[in-house]
């Protein structure tokens, strides 16, 4: 993008469509501004969503009167149950469930596992354009009639949804060049749009377009300034004009010292024995103001993308990295996963594999865990008799141990049943010993007299 085009986008963003030719924030302008910090933010979000999307679970639910599922399944762990109980969107769906189990083997799992790269492309389109499209590969005829064998991510900038007048089916068809695709053959992801809630899709880049265009314009201006910058950017001169012979002599010494320049850390180091004045002629107040504005534009783009500014800065410590990752997961990635989950369940799994809705996909919580906090919580739960050892082991997918379903007491950390049995056995032994009759003492032998033989 040239500097004039960038400033044109800035003027349009601030002055509206009455400026210039009246261009709008079109798809081409969004893709053109997909650069600099906008590119970094979009890639950070898309990579985080892709990483979290690989940690999905396919569940099957059995309601009253439903036949037993035919797929291979396994019981949910305590951790999975707690995760499902914390999902308010599943409360109504699971209210009447007789059983919920995890599916261990299903074609949906194979398709989604093979679609890791597709998740990245899908989320990038959502970040930049606000919409994304999957085109399932649907064979016709035979045993696999209309059973997806895979899918392709279509170029969202070339797809145009055609609205209908039926609110129950707002999209009549999708137009891709000369191809008209019915809505039942497209999996359509789109962000909410206030301007067009039925077929529209907004992106944070559309809202951040002024900042993105300003960032590009300032970058172009800085590049032009560097290209036109004079070879000499700093003037060095003695502090004051020589008035005496000694000062003139010192000036000659200074000129010799200048010839002894050494390259150090990318800058010339001048060795001189006289006082020098240095004047920077390569920068001005306007350049420094534009550089500061460039940083403000970057921060504005990051805020609209939901990316913590510290993720774009190299000067951070480990504590800032952990706090930023947690904030990013909670405020940005979680809700993006919820959008993917809802669309995949409704337009992919229920449409092509299970119209009853018993089969559905659930993503794990992307918030990173704090190991130190988890250890402290587990220790507190165990010492305060809140959870038994096998519950703690189940959270970490470990096998149960003998005696782990009971509370453990502090005396050597043993199961309470063993301590009670030990105390009861000790009491029983003491009681039995108290009831044993004492034997009468035998005859007493007289003491022996020294020097006298013992009696026969």
Secondary structure by P-SEA (a helix, b strand, c coil): ccaaaaaaaaaaaaccccccccccccaaaaaaaccaaaaaaaaaaaaaaaaaaabbbbbbbbcccccccccbbbbbcaaaaaaaaaccccccccccccbbbbbcccaaaaaaaaaaaaaaaaaaaaacccbbbbbcccccccccccccccccccccccbbbbbcccccccccbbbccccccccccccccccccccccccbbbcccccaaaaaaaaaaaaaaaaaaaaacccccbbbbcccccccaaaaaaaaaaaaaaaaccccccbbbbbbccbbbbbbccccaaaaaaaaaaaaaaaaaaaaaccccccccccccaaaaaaaaaaaaaccaaaaaaaaaaaaacccccccccccccccccccccccccaaaaaaaaaaaaaaccccaaaaaaaacccccccccccccccccccaaaaaaaaaaaaaaaaaaaabbbbccccccccccccccccc
